[in-house]
Amino acid sequence: MRRECRRPSRSRRRRDQRGSAVIELTWLGILLLVPVVYVVLAVFEVQRGAFGVTSASRVAARAYALAPTHEEGLRAAEAAAELALTDQGVDRPLTVDVRCSAPGGAGDARRTGVAVCREPGAVITVVVGTSTELPFMPEVLGGGTPTFALESTHAVPYGQFREAAP
């Protein structure tokens, strides 16, 4: 007696592979989509912080320039910067640094400090710094949640035709 070895027909082999491409494509899509979505969320978070710190430095410089004294200017600048960051949803600690430079030509040595902030033509420079956390990053992966340091500088002229403060 002779035994015949049967091979599966071509139609049967094709049926065995049906649906596997859809499953492979689904898993591949999920595996690629999750990291892409995370990167987009992280970029949006950092961009939100960058917008916040930029607007904070701008409003802090304007608030300082409009204040009558240095002390009131510092308080107004910090309050304005904090409000601008809060408007963008950034509630991290911030630093506000105010620097002033006196007017002068290229040959003059520039004077700096609080005393020159209220001179006509002085330039008030405010630097605001803060940080933003990356979303969904647990502290288990490292010493702490990864953060991006953000800093912005804005310069405002005191005004060429303003009266010097006493």
DSSP file (Angstrom, degrees, kcal/mol; ACC not computed):
  #  RESIDUE AA STRUCTURE BP1 BP2  ACC     N-H-->O    O-->H-N    N-H-->O    O-->H-N    TCO  KAPPA ALPHA  PHI   PSI    X-CA   Y-CA   Z-CA
    1    1 A M              0   0    0      0, 0.0     2,-0.5     0, 0.0     0, 0.0   0.000 360.0 360.0 360.0 135.5    0.0    0.0    0.0
    2    2 A R        -     0   0    0      2,-0.0     2,-0.4     0, 0.0     0, 0.0  -0.851 360.0-146.9-105.9 129.5    1.2    3.3   -1.0
    3    3 A R        -     0   0    0     -2,-0.5     2,-0.5     2,-0.0     0, 0.0  -0.772  10.2-146.4 -96.0 137.8    0.7    6.4    1.2
    4    4 A E        -     0   0    0     -2,-0.4     2,-0.7     2,-0.0    -2,-0.0  -0.869   7.5-139.6-104.2 133.9    0.3    9.7   -0.4
    5    5 A C        -     0   0    0     -2,-0.5     2,-0.5     2,-0.0    -2,-0.0  -0.806  21.1-149.6 -90.8 120.8    1.6   12.7    1.2
    6    6 A R        -     0   0    0     -2,-0.7     3,-0.0     3,-0.0    -2,-0.0  -0.749   4.5-154.4 -96.0 135.4   -0.9   15.5    0.9
    7    7 A R        -     0   0    0     -2,-0.5     2,-0.1     1,-0.0     3,-0.1  -0.826  31.8-102.4-100.3 145.0    0.1   19.1    0.7
    8    8 A P        -     0   0    0      0, 0.0     5,-0.0     0, 0.0    -1,-0.0  -0.411  44.4-109.0 -64.7 142.3   -2.3   21.7    1.7
    9    9 A S     >  -     0   0    0      1,-0.1     4,-1.9    -2,-0.1     3,-0.2  -0.236  25.0-109.9 -68.0 162.3   -3.8   23.4   -1.2
   10   10 A R  H  > S+     0   0    0      1,-0.2     4,-2.1     2,-0.2     5,-0.2   0.866 117.9  55.1 -62.5 -37.8   -2.9   26.9   -2.1
   11   11 A S  H  > S+     0   0    0      1,-0.2     4,-1.8     2,-0.2    -1,-0.2   0.872 106.7  51.0 -65.9 -34.8   -6.3   28.3   -1.1
   12   12 A R  H  > S+     0   0    0     -3,-0.2     4,-1.5     2,-0.2    -1,-0.2   0.900 108.8  51.3 -69.7 -40.0   -5.9   26.7    2.3
   13   13 A R  H  X S+     0   0    0     -4,-1.9     4,-0.9     1,-0.2    -2,-0.2   0.889 109.6  50.8 -63.8 -38.6   -2.4   28.3    2.8
   14   14 A R  H >X S+     0   0    0     -4,-2.1     3,-0.7     1,-0.2     4,-0.5   0.900 107.0  53.2 -65.3 -40.3   -3.8   31.7    1.9
   15   15 A R  H >< S+     0   0    0     -4,-1.8     3,-0.8     1,-0.2    -1,-0.2   0.837 101.1  61.0 -65.2 -30.9   -6.7   31.4    4.3
   16   16 A D  H 3< S+     0   0    0     -4,-1.5    -1,-0.2     1,-0.2    -2,-0.2   0.803 106.5  46.0 -66.1 -28.2   -4.2   30.6    7.1
   17   17 A Q  H X< S+     0   0    0     -4,-0.9     3,-1.5    -3,-0.7     4,-0.5   0.477  83.7 122.0 -93.4  -4.2   -2.5   34.0    6.7
   18   18 A R  T << S+     0   0    0     -3,-0.8    -3,-0.0    -4,-0.5    -4,-0.0  -0.365  77.9  12.0 -64.0 134.8   -5.7   36.0    6.5
   19   19 A G  T 3> S+     0   0    0     -2,-0.1     4,-1.6     1,-0.1    -1,-0.2   0.238  94.9 103.9  88.3 -14.1   -6.0   38.8    9.1
   20   20 A S  H <> S+     0   0    0     -3,-1.5     4,-2.6     1,-0.2     5,-0.2   0.848  76.7  56.2 -72.4 -31.1   -2.4   38.6   10.2
   21   21 A A  H  > S+     0   0    0     -4,-0.5     4,-2.6     2,-0.2    -1,-0.2   0.894 106.5  50.6 -65.7 -38.2   -1.5   41.8    8.4
   22   22 A V  H  > S+     0   0    0      2,-0.2     4,-2.1     1,-0.2    -1,-0.2   0.912 112.2  46.8 -65.5 -41.9   -4.2   43.7   10.2
   23   23 A I  H  X S+     0   0    0     -4,-1.6     4,-2.4     2,-0.2     5,-0.2   0.924 113.6  47.8 -66.2 -44.5   -3.0   42.5   13.5
   24   24 A E  H  X S+     0   0    0     -4,-2.6     4,-2.5     1,-0.2     5,-0.2   0.912 112.6  49.1 -63.4 -42.0    0.6   43.3   12.7
   25   25 A L  H  X S+     0   0    0     -4,-2.6     4,-2.4    -5,-0.2    -1,-0.2   0.885 110.4  51.4 -65.4 -38.8   -0.3   46.8   11.5
   26   26 A T  H  X S+     0   0    0     -4,-2.1     4,-2.3     2,-0.2    -2,-0.2   0.946 113.0  43.7 -63.3 -49.4   -2.4   47.4   14.6
   27   27 A W  H  X S+     0   0    0     -4,-2.4     4,-2.6     1,-0.2    -2,-0.2   0.900 114.4  49.9 -65.2 -40.2    0.4   46.5   17.0
   28   28 A L  H  X S+     0   0    0     -4,-2.5     4,-1.9    -5,-0.2     5,-0.2   0.904 110.7  50.6 -64.3 -40.7    3.0   48.4   15.0
   29   29 A G  H  X S+     0   0    0     -4,-2.4     4,-2.5    -5,-0.2    -2,-0.2   0.909 112.1  46.6 -62.6 -42.9    0.8   51.4   15.0
   30   30 A I  H  X S+     0   0    0     -4,-2.3     4,-1.9     1,-0.2    -2,-0.2   0.925 111.6  50.9 -66.0 -43.8    0.3   51.3   18.7
   31   31 A L  H  < S+     0   0    0     -4,-2.6    -1,-0.2     1,-0.2    -2,-0.2   0.832 118.7  37.7 -65.0 -31.6    4.0   50.8   19.4
   32   32 A L  H  X S+     0   0    0     -4,-1.9     4,-1.3    -5,-0.2    -1,-0.2   0.794 113.0  56.5 -87.8 -29.7    4.9   53.8   17.2
   33   33 A L  H  X S+     0   0    0     -4,-2.5     4,-2.6    -5,-0.2     5,-0.2   0.875  98.5  59.4 -72.7 -38.1    2.0   56.0   18.2
   34   34 A V  H  X S+     0   0    0     -4,-1.9     4,-2.1     1,-0.2    -1,-0.2   0.939 108.5  42.5 -60.9 -50.0    2.6   56.0   22.0
   35   35 A P  H  > S+     0   0    0      0, 0.0     4,-2.5     0, 0.0    -1,-0.2   0.895 114.3  52.0 -64.8 -36.8    6.2   57.5   21.8
   36   36 A V  H  X S+     0   0    0     -4,-1.3     4,-2.2     2,-0.2    -2,-0.2   0.918 109.9  48.6 -64.6 -42.5    5.1   60.0   19.1
   37   37 A V  H  X S+     0   0    0     -4,-2.6     4,-2.3     2,-0.2    -1,-0.2   0.898 111.4  50.7 -63.9 -40.0    2.2   61.2   21.3
   38   38 A Y  H  X S+     0   0    0     -4,-2.1     4,-2.6    -5,-0.2    -2,-0.2   0.924 109.6  49.7 -64.0 -44.2    4.5   61.5   24.3
   39   39 A V  H  X S+     0   0    0     -4,-2.5     4,-2.4     1,-0.2    -2,-0.2   0.912 111.1  49.9 -61.6 -42.1    7.0   63.6   22.4
   40   40 A V  H  X S+     0   0    0     -4,-2.2     4,-2.3     2,-0.2    -1,-0.2   0.917 111.4  48.4 -63.2 -43.2    4.3   65.9   21.2
   41   41 A L  H  X S+     0   0    0     -4,-2.3     4,-2.1     2,-0.2    -2,-0.2   0.899 111.9  49.5 -63.5 -40.6    2.9   66.3   24.7
   42   42 A A  H  X S+     0   0    0     -4,-2.6     4,-2.3     2,-0.2     5,-0.2   0.906 110.8  49.4 -65.9 -41.3    6.4   67.0   26.0
   43   43 A V  H  X S+     0   0    0     -4,-2.4     4,-2.5     1,-0.2    -2,-0.2   0.907 110.6  50.5 -64.4 -41.3    7.1   69.6   23.3
   44   44 A F  H  X S+     0   0    0     -4,-2.3     4,-2.3     2,-0.2    -1,-0.2   0.897 110.0  50.7 -63.2 -39.5    3.7   71.3   24.1
   45   45 A E  H  X S+     0   0    0     -4,-2.1     4,-1.9     2,-0.2    -2,-0.2   0.920 113.0  44.4 -65.3 -44.0    4.6   71.4   27.8
   46   46 A V  H  X S+     0   0    0     -4,-2.3     4,-2.3     2,-0.2    -2,-0.2   0.890 113.1  51.7 -67.9 -38.7    8.0   73.0   27.1
   47   47 A Q  H  X S+     0   0    0     -4,-2.5     4,-2.6     2,-0.2    -2,-0.2   0.886 107.1  53.0 -66.0 -37.7    6.5   75.4   24.6
   48   48 A R  H  X S+     0   0    0     -4,-2.3     4,-2.3     1,-0.2    -1,-0.2   0.921 110.6  47.5 -62.0 -43.1    3.9   76.5   27.1
   49   49 A G  H  X S+     0   0    0     -4,-1.9     4,-2.6     2,-0.2    -2,-0.2   0.881 110.6  52.0 -64.0 -38.4    6.6   77.2   29.6
   50   50 A A  H  X S+     0   0    0     -4,-2.3     4,-2.0     2,-0.2    -2,-0.2   0.914 110.5  47.5 -65.9 -42.5    8.6   79.2   27.0
   51   51 A F  H  X S+     0   0    0     -4,-2.6     4,-2.4     1,-0.2     5,-0.2   0.921 113.2  50.1 -62.1 -42.6    5.6   81.3   26.1
   52   52 A G  H  X S+     0   0    0     -4,-2.3     4,-2.1     1,-0.2    -2,-0.2   0.918 111.5  45.5 -63.4 -45.1    5.0   81.9   29.8
   53   53 A V  H  X S+     0   0    0     -4,-2.6     4,-2.0     2,-0.2    -1,-0.2   0.837 112.2  52.9 -71.4 -30.7    8.5   82.9   30.7
   54   54 A T  H  X S+     0   0    0     -4,-2.0     4,-1.8    -5,-0.2    -2,-0.2   0.941 113.0  42.3 -67.1 -47.2    8.7   85.2   27.6
   55   55 A S  H  X S+     0   0    0     -4,-2.4     4,-2.5     1,-0.2     5,-0.3   0.853 112.0  56.9 -68.4 -32.0    5.5   87.1   28.5
   56   56 A A  H  X S+     0   0    0     -4,-2.1     4,-2.1    -5,-0.2    -1,-0.2   0.909 107.4  47.0 -64.9 -41.5    6.6   87.1   32.2
   57   57 A S  H  X S+     0   0    0     -4,-2.0     4,-2.0     2,-0.2    -1,-0.2   0.888 112.6  50.7 -67.8 -36.5    9.9   88.9   31.3
   58   58 A R  H  X S+     0   0    0     -4,-1.8     4,-1.9     2,-0.2    -2,-0.2   0.953 115.0  40.3 -65.6 -50.1    8.1   91.4   29.1
   59   59 A V  H  X S+     0   0    0     -4,-2.5     4,-2.5     1,-0.2    -1,-0.2   0.837 113.5  55.1 -71.7 -30.7    5.4   92.4   31.7
   60   60 A A  H  X S+     0   0    0     -4,-2.1     4,-2.3    -5,-0.3    -1,-0.2   0.907 108.4  48.6 -66.5 -40.9    8.0   92.4   34.5
   61   61 A A  H  X S+     0   0    0     -4,-2.0     4,-2.2     2,-0.2    -2,-0.2   0.911 113.6  46.6 -65.1 -41.7   10.2   94.8   32.7
   62   62 A R  H  X S+     0   0    0     -4,-1.9     4,-1.7     2,-0.2    -2,-0.2   0.911 112.1  50.4 -66.5 -41.6    7.2   97.1   31.9
   63   63 A A  H  X S+     0   0    0     -4,-2.5     4,-0.9     1,-0.2    -2,-0.2   0.897 111.7  48.1 -64.3 -39.8    6.0   96.9   35.5
   64   64 A Y  H >< S+     0   0    0     -4,-2.3     3,-0.6     1,-0.2    -1,-0.2   0.916 110.6  51.0 -67.0 -41.8    9.4   97.8   36.9
   65   65 A A  H 3< S+     0   0    0     -4,-2.2    -1,-0.2     1,-0.2    -2,-0.2   0.815 111.5  48.0 -66.3 -29.8    9.8  100.7   34.5
   66   66 A L  H 3< S+     0   0    0     -4,-1.7    -1,-0.2    -5,-0.1    -2,-0.2   0.622  90.1  99.8 -87.0 -13.2    6.4  102.2   35.5
   67   67 A A  S << S-     0   0    0     -4,-0.9     6,-0.1    -3,-0.6    -3,-0.0  -0.434  72.9-134.2 -74.6 148.5    7.0  101.9   39.2
   68   68 A P  S    S+     0   0    0      0, 0.0     2,-0.3     0, 0.0    -1,-0.1   0.809  83.1  27.1 -74.9 -29.1    8.0  105.1   41.1
   69   69 A T  S  > S-     0   0    0      1,-0.1     4,-2.0    96,-0.0     5,-0.1  -0.833  80.1-112.1-130.2 168.1   10.9  103.5   43.2
   70   70 A H  H  > S+     0   0    0     -2,-0.3     4,-2.4     2,-0.2     5,-0.2   0.923 115.6  48.9 -64.9 -45.0   13.2  100.6   42.9
   71   71 A E  H  > S+     0   0    0      1,-0.2     4,-2.1     2,-0.2    -1,-0.2   0.925 113.9  45.2 -63.8 -45.4   11.6   98.6   45.8
   72   72 A E  H  > S+     0   0    0      1,-0.2     4,-2.7     2,-0.2    -1,-0.2   0.864 111.4  55.2 -65.8 -34.3    8.1   99.1   44.4
   73   73 A G  H  X S+     0   0    0     -4,-2.0     4,-2.7     2,-0.2    -2,-0.2   0.904 106.6  49.5 -64.0 -42.1    9.4   98.2   41.0
   74   74 A L  H  X S+     0   0    0     -4,-2.4     4,-2.4     2,-0.2     5,-0.2   0.922 113.1  46.5 -63.4 -43.6   10.9   94.9   42.2
   75   75 A R  H  X S+     0   0    0     -4,-2.1     4,-2.3     1,-0.2    -2,-0.2   0.925 114.8  47.0 -63.8 -43.7    7.6   94.0   43.9
   76   76 A A  H  X S+     0   0    0     -4,-2.7     4,-2.5     1,-0.2    -2,-0.2   0.894 111.8  51.0 -65.7 -39.0    5.6   94.9   40.8
   77   77 A A  H  X S+     0   0    0     -4,-2.7     4,-2.4     2,-0.2    -2,-0.2   0.920 112.1  46.0 -65.2 -43.8    8.0   93.0   38.5
   78   78 A E  H  X S+     0   0    0     -4,-2.4     4,-2.3     2,-0.2    -2,-0.2   0.905 114.4  47.8 -66.2 -40.7    7.8   89.8   40.6
   79   79 A A  H  X S+     0   0    0     -4,-2.3     4,-2.2    -5,-0.2    -2,-0.2   0.916 113.6  47.4 -65.9 -42.3    4.0   90.0   40.9
   80   80 A A  H  X S+     0   0    0     -4,-2.5     4,-2.3     2,-0.2    -2,-0.2   0.904 112.8  48.6 -66.6 -41.0    3.6   90.7   37.2
   81   81 A A  H  X S+     0   0    0     -4,-2.4     4,-2.2     2,-0.2     5,-0.2   0.911 111.5  49.7 -65.5 -41.8    5.9   87.8   36.3
   82   82 A E  H  X S+     0   0    0     -4,-2.3     4,-2.2     1,-0.2    -2,-0.2   0.901 111.7  48.6 -63.7 -40.7    4.1   85.4   38.6
   83   83 A L  H  X S+     0   0    0     -4,-2.2     4,-2.2     2,-0.2    -2,-0.2   0.906 110.4  51.0 -65.7 -41.5    0.7   86.4   37.1
   84   84 A A  H  X S+     0   0    0     -4,-2.3     4,-1.0     1,-0.2    -2,-0.2   0.895 112.4  46.3 -64.4 -39.8    2.0   85.9   33.6
   85   85 A L  H  <>S+     0   0    0     -4,-2.2     5,-2.6     1,-0.2     3,-0.4   0.888 110.7  52.6 -69.5 -38.1    3.3   82.5   34.3
   86   86 A T  H ><5S+     0   0    0     -4,-2.2     3,-1.4     1,-0.2    -2,-0.2   0.878 103.2  58.5 -63.9 -37.2    0.2   81.5   36.2
   87   87 A D  H 3<5S+     0   0    0     -4,-2.2    -1,-0.2     1,-0.3    -2,-0.2   0.827 107.3  47.5 -61.0 -30.5   -1.9   82.5   33.1
   88   88 A Q  T 3<5S-     0   0    0     -4,-1.0    -1,-0.3    -3,-0.4    -2,-0.2   0.437 121.8-107.6 -89.6   0.0    0.1   80.0   31.0
   89   89 A G  T < 5S+     0   0    0     -3,-1.4     2,-0.7    -4,-0.3    -3,-0.2   0.652  76.7 133.8  84.7  15.1   -0.4   77.2   33.6
   90   90 A V      < +     0   0    0     -5,-2.6    -1,-0.2    -6,-0.1    -2,-0.2  -0.882  22.5 169.6-100.8 111.9    3.2   77.3   34.9
   91   91 A D        +     0   0    0     -2,-0.7    -1,-0.1    -3,-0.1    -5,-0.1  -0.365  32.4 123.0-119.5  53.1    3.2   77.3   38.7
   92   92 A R  S    S-     0   0    0     39,-0.1    -2,-0.1     1,-0.1    -7,-0.0  -0.699  72.7 -83.4-104.7 160.0    6.9   76.7   39.3
   93   93 A P        -     0   0    0      0, 0.0    38,-0.4     0, 0.0     2,-0.3  -0.339  51.9-161.5 -61.3 146.3    9.2   78.9   41.4
   94   94 A L        -     0   0    0     36,-0.1     2,-0.4    -3,-0.0    36,-0.2  -0.901  14.6-143.2-130.9 158.9   10.7   81.8   39.4
   95   95 A T  E     -A  129   0A   0     34,-2.5    34,-2.3    -2,-0.3     2,-0.5  -0.975   9.5-164.0-121.1 138.4   13.5   84.2   39.7
   96   96 A V  E     -A  128   0A   0     -2,-0.4     2,-0.5    32,-0.2    32,-0.2  -0.984   7.7-175.4-123.2 119.8   13.4   87.8   38.6
   97   97 A D  E     -A  127   0A   0     30,-2.7    30,-2.9    -2,-0.5     2,-0.5  -0.970   6.8-161.1-119.3 125.4   16.6   89.7   38.1
   98   98 A V  E     +A  126   0A   0     -2,-0.5     2,-0.4    28,-0.2    28,-0.2  -0.918  12.0 176.5-110.3 127.0   16.7   93.4   37.3
   99   99 A R  E     -A  125   0A   0     26,-3.1    26,-3.6    -2,-0.5     2,-0.4  -0.965   8.2-164.1-126.8 145.8   19.7   95.0   35.8
  100  100 A C  E     -A  124   0A   0     -2,-0.4    13,-1.2    24,-0.2     2,-0.4  -0.971   4.2-166.5-129.9 145.2   20.1   98.6   34.6
  101  101 A S  E     -AB 123 112A   0     22,-1.9    22,-2.5    -2,-0.4    11,-0.2  -0.998  22.1-125.2-131.2 138.3   22.7  100.3   32.5
  102  102 A A        -     0   0    0      9,-2.4    20,-0.1    -2,-0.4    19,-0.1  -0.372  33.8 -98.3 -77.1 155.2   23.2  104.0   32.1
  103  103 A P        +     0   0    0      0, 0.0     2,-0.3     0, 0.0     8,-0.2  -0.384  60.2 136.9 -68.8 152.9   23.1  105.8   28.8
  104  104 A G        -     0   0    0     17,-0.1     6,-0.1    -3,-0.1     2,-0.0  -0.903  48.1 -97.9 174.9 159.7   26.4  106.5   27.2
  105  105 A G        -     0   0    0     -2,-0.3     3,-0.5     1,-0.1     5,-0.0  -0.120  49.9 -90.3 -80.9-175.8   28.3  106.4   24.0
  106  106 A A  S    S+     0   0    0      1,-0.2     4,-0.1     3,-0.0    -1,-0.1   0.809 126.1  52.3 -68.3 -29.3   30.7  103.8   22.8
  107  107 A G  S    S+     0   0    0      2,-0.1    -1,-0.2     0, 0.0     2,-0.2   0.696  93.2  89.4 -81.0 -18.5   33.7  105.5   24.5
  108  108 A D  S    S-     0   0    0     -3,-0.5     2,-0.5     1,-0.1    -4,-0.0  -0.509  82.3-119.7 -80.4 144.8   32.0  105.8   27.9
  109  109 A A        -     0   0    0     -2,-0.2     2,-0.3     1,-0.0    -2,-0.1  -0.730  36.4-120.3 -78.6 127.1   32.3  103.2   30.5
  110  110 A R        -     0   0    0     -2,-0.5     2,-0.4    -4,-0.1    -6,-0.1  -0.510  21.4-145.5 -73.7 132.1   28.8  102.0   31.2
  111  111 A R        -     0   0    0     -2,-0.3    -9,-2.4    -8,-0.2     2,-0.3  -0.758  18.9-171.0 -93.1 143.4   27.7  102.3   34.7
  112  112 A T  B     +B  101   0A   0     -2,-0.4     2,-0.2   -11,-0.2   -11,-0.2  -0.892  28.8  76.0-130.5 162.8   25.4   99.7   36.1
  113  113 A G  S >  S-     0   0    0    -13,-1.2     3,-0.6    -2,-0.3     4,-0.3  -0.673  86.1 -60.1 128.8 179.4   23.4   99.3   39.3
  114  114 A V  G >  S+     0   0    0      1,-0.2     3,-1.4    -2,-0.2     4,-0.4   0.834 121.2  64.4 -67.7 -34.4   20.2  100.4   41.0
  115  115 A A  G 3  S+     0   0    0      1,-0.3     3,-0.5    -3,-0.2    -1,-0.2   0.805 102.2  48.5 -63.7 -29.1   21.2  104.1   41.0
  116  116 A V  G X  S+     0   0    0     -3,-0.6     3,-1.3     1,-0.2    -1,-0.3   0.492  86.5  89.0 -90.6  -1.9   21.2  104.3   37.2
  117  117 A C  T <  S+     0   0    0     -3,-1.4    -1,-0.2    -4,-0.3    -2,-0.1   0.826  90.9  44.7 -64.5 -31.1   17.8  102.7   36.8
  118  118 A R  T 3  S+     0   0    0     -3,-0.5    47,-1.6    -4,-0.4    -1,-0.3   0.135  86.5 111.6-104.1  20.2   15.9  106.0   37.1
  119  119 A E  S X  S-     0   0    0     -3,-1.3     3,-2.1    45,-0.2    39,-0.2  -0.731  80.4 -98.5 -89.8 142.8   18.1  108.1   34.8
  120  120 A P  T 3  S+     0   0    0      0, 0.0    40,-0.3     0, 0.0     3,-0.1  -0.382 110.5  19.5 -59.6 131.9   16.7  109.3   31.5
  121  121 A G  T 3  S+     0   0    0     38,-1.2    39,-0.2     1,-0.3   -17,-0.1   0.383  90.1 141.4  88.5  -3.0   17.8  107.0   28.7
  122  122 A A    <   -     0   0    0     -3,-2.1    36,-3.6    37,-0.3     2,-0.5  -0.334  47.9-132.0 -68.4 154.3   18.8  104.2   31.0
  123  123 A V  E     -AC 101 157A   0    -22,-2.5   -22,-1.9    34,-0.2     2,-0.6  -0.950  13.2-155.3-112.8 122.9   18.0  100.6   29.8
  124  124 A I  E     -AC 100 156A   0     32,-3.3    32,-3.2    -2,-0.5     2,-0.5  -0.862  10.1-168.2 -99.0 122.3   16.2   98.3   32.3
  125  125 A T  E     -AC  99 155A   0    -26,-3.6   -26,-3.1    -2,-0.6     2,-0.5  -0.954   0.9-168.0-115.3 124.7   16.9   94.6   31.6
  126  126 A V  E     -AC  98 154A   0     28,-2.9    28,-2.2    -2,-0.5     2,-0.5  -0.947   2.7-164.9-115.3 129.5   14.8   92.0   33.4
  127  127 A V  E     -AC  97 153A   0    -30,-2.9   -30,-2.7    -2,-0.5     2,-0.5  -0.964   5.6-170.0-114.4 122.2   15.7   88.3   33.3
  128  128 A V  E     -AC  96 152A   0     24,-2.6    24,-2.4    -2,-0.5     2,-0.4  -0.946   6.9-176.8-113.2 130.4   13.0   85.8   34.4
  129  129 A G  E     +AC  95 151A   0    -34,-2.3   -34,-2.5    -2,-0.5     2,-0.3  -0.970  15.2 137.7-129.1 144.5   13.9   82.2   34.9
  130  130 A T  E     - C   0 150A   0     20,-2.7    20,-3.3    -2,-0.4     2,-0.3  -0.861  34.8-122.9-158.0-169.8   11.9   79.1   35.8
  131  131 A S  E     - C   0 149A   0    -38,-0.4     2,-0.4    18,-0.3    18,-0.2  -0.952   9.3-147.3-143.2 163.6   11.6   75.5   34.9
  132  132 A T  E     - C   0 148A   0     16,-2.1    16,-2.7    -2,-0.3     2,-0.2  -0.991  17.5-128.0-134.6 144.2    9.0   73.1   33.5
  133  133 A E  E     - C   0 147A   0     -2,-0.4    14,-0.2    14,-0.2    12,-0.0  -0.614  23.1-115.0 -90.6 147.9    8.6   69.4   34.2
  134  134 A L    >   -     0   0    0     12,-2.4     3,-0.9    -2,-0.2   -92,-0.1  -0.629  42.9-107.4 -76.0 139.8    8.2   66.8   31.5
  135  135 A P  T 3  S+     0   0    0      0, 0.0    -1,-0.1     0, 0.0   -93,-0.1  -0.370  89.8   5.5 -73.5 147.9    4.8   65.1   31.7
  136  136 A F  T 3  S+     0   0    0      1,-0.2   -98,-0.0    -2,-0.1    -2,-0.0   0.715  84.5 140.2  59.8  27.7    4.2   61.6   33.0
  137  137 A M    <   -     0   0    0     -3,-0.9    -1,-0.2     9,-0.1     2,-0.1  -0.884  42.4-146.3-102.8 111.4    7.8   61.0   34.1
  138  138 A P    >   -     0   0    0      0, 0.0     3,-1.0     0, 0.0     4,-0.2  -0.367  17.6-125.2 -74.3 155.1    7.9   59.2   37.4
  139  139 A E  G >  S+     0   0    0      1,-0.2     3,-1.0     2,-0.2    -2,-0.0   0.600 101.6  79.7 -73.1 -10.8   10.6   59.8   39.9
  140  140 A V  G 3  S+     0   0    0      1,-0.2    -1,-0.2     3,-0.1     5,-0.0   0.817  83.7  61.7 -66.1 -30.2   11.5   56.1   39.8
  141  141 A L  G <  S-     0   0    0     -3,-1.0     2,-0.3     2,-0.0    -1,-0.2   0.627 121.8 -17.5 -74.9 -12.5   13.4   56.5   36.6
  142  142 A G  S <  S-     0   0    0     -3,-1.0     3,-0.1    -4,-0.2     0, 0.0  -0.898  92.6 -58.5-166.8-165.5   15.9   58.9   38.1
  143  143 A G  S    S-     0   0    0     -2,-0.3     2,-0.3     1,-0.1    -4,-0.1   0.689 110.1 -26.2 -68.5 -18.6   16.8   61.2   41.0
  144  144 A G  S    S-     0   0    0     -6,-0.1    -1,-0.1     3,-0.0     3,-0.0  -0.968  90.7 -51.1-175.3-179.9   13.7   63.3   40.2
  145  145 A T        -     0   0    0     -2,-0.3    -6,-0.1     1,-0.1     2,-0.1  -0.556  64.3-110.9 -71.1 130.1   11.3   64.4   37.6
  146  146 A P        -     0   0    0      0, 0.0   -12,-2.4     0, 0.0     2,-0.3  -0.382  41.9-171.3 -64.1 137.5   13.2   65.7   34.5
  147  147 A T  E     -C  133   0A   0    -14,-0.2     2,-0.5    -2,-0.1   -14,-0.2  -0.916  21.6-136.0-129.8 155.9   12.9   69.4   34.0
  148  148 A F  E     -C  132   0A   0    -16,-2.7   -16,-2.1    -2,-0.3     2,-0.4  -0.948  22.9-133.2-107.5 129.8   13.8   72.0   31.4
  149  149 A A  E     -C  131   0A   0     -2,-0.5     2,-0.4   -18,-0.2   -18,-0.3  -0.707  24.9-165.8 -81.9 132.0   15.3   75.3   32.6
  150  150 A L  E     +C  130   0A   0    -20,-3.3   -20,-2.7    -2,-0.4     2,-0.3  -0.957  11.6 171.4-122.5 138.7   13.7   78.3   30.9
  151  151 A E  E     -C  129   0A   0     -2,-0.4     2,-0.3   -22,-0.2   -22,-0.2  -0.997   6.7-175.4-147.6 142.0   14.9   81.8   30.9
  152  152 A S  E     -C  128   0A   0    -24,-2.4   -24,-2.6    -2,-0.3     2,-0.4  -0.995   8.5-156.2-140.2 145.2   13.9   85.0   29.1
  153  153 A T  E     +C  127   0A   0     -2,-0.3     2,-0.4   -26,-0.2   -26,-0.2  -0.958  10.4 179.6-122.3 137.9   15.4   88.5   28.9
  154  154 A H  E     -C  126   0A   0    -28,-2.2   -28,-2.9    -2,-0.4     2,-0.4  -0.995  11.0-156.4-139.2 133.6   13.5   91.7   28.0
  155  155 A A  E     -C  125   0A   0     -2,-0.4   -30,-0.2   -30,-0.2   -93,-0.0  -0.911   9.5-176.1-113.0 136.4   15.0   95.2   27.9
  156  156 A V  E     -C  124   0A   0    -32,-3.2   -32,-3.3    -2,-0.4     2,-0.2  -0.997  24.1-127.9-130.2 129.7   13.0   98.4   28.3
  157  157 A P  E     -C  123   0A   0      0, 0.0   -34,-0.2     0, 0.0   -35,-0.1  -0.565  12.0-139.7 -74.2 142.0   14.3  101.9   28.0
  158  158 A Y        -     0   0    0    -36,-3.6   -35,-0.1    -2,-0.2     2,-0.0   0.830  59.0 -88.7 -70.2 -31.0   13.5  104.2   30.9
  159  159 A G    >   -     0   0    0    -37,-0.5   -38,-1.2   -40,-0.1     3,-1.0   0.109  19.9-130.1 124.5 124.2   12.8  107.0   28.5
  160  160 A Q  T 3  S+     0   0    0    -40,-0.3    -1,-0.1     1,-0.2    -2,-0.0   0.839 108.0  40.9 -67.4 -34.2   15.0  109.7   27.1
  161  161 A F  T 3  S+     0   0    0      2,-0.1    -1,-0.2   -41,-0.0     2,-0.2   0.061  89.4 113.4-108.9  25.6   12.7  112.6   28.0
  162  162 A R  S <  S-     0   0    0     -3,-1.0     2,-0.3     1,-0.1    -3,-0.1  -0.621  72.8-104.3 -92.5 156.2   11.7  111.5   31.5
  163  163 A E        -     0   0    0     -2,-0.2     2,-0.1     1,-0.1    -2,-0.1  -0.598  39.1-110.2 -78.8 137.6   12.6  113.3   34.6
  164  164 A A        -     0   0    0     -2,-0.3   -45,-0.2     1,-0.1    -1,-0.1  -0.415  34.2-111.0 -68.3 142.1   15.3  111.7   36.6
  165  165 A A              0   0    0    -47,-1.6    -1,-0.1     1,-0.1   -47,-0.1  -0.431 360.0 360.0 -71.0 147.5   14.2  110.2   40.0
  166  166 A P              0   0    0      0, 0.0    -1,-0.1     0, 0.0    -2,-0.1   0.513 360.0 360.0 -66.2 360.0   15.5  112.1   43.1
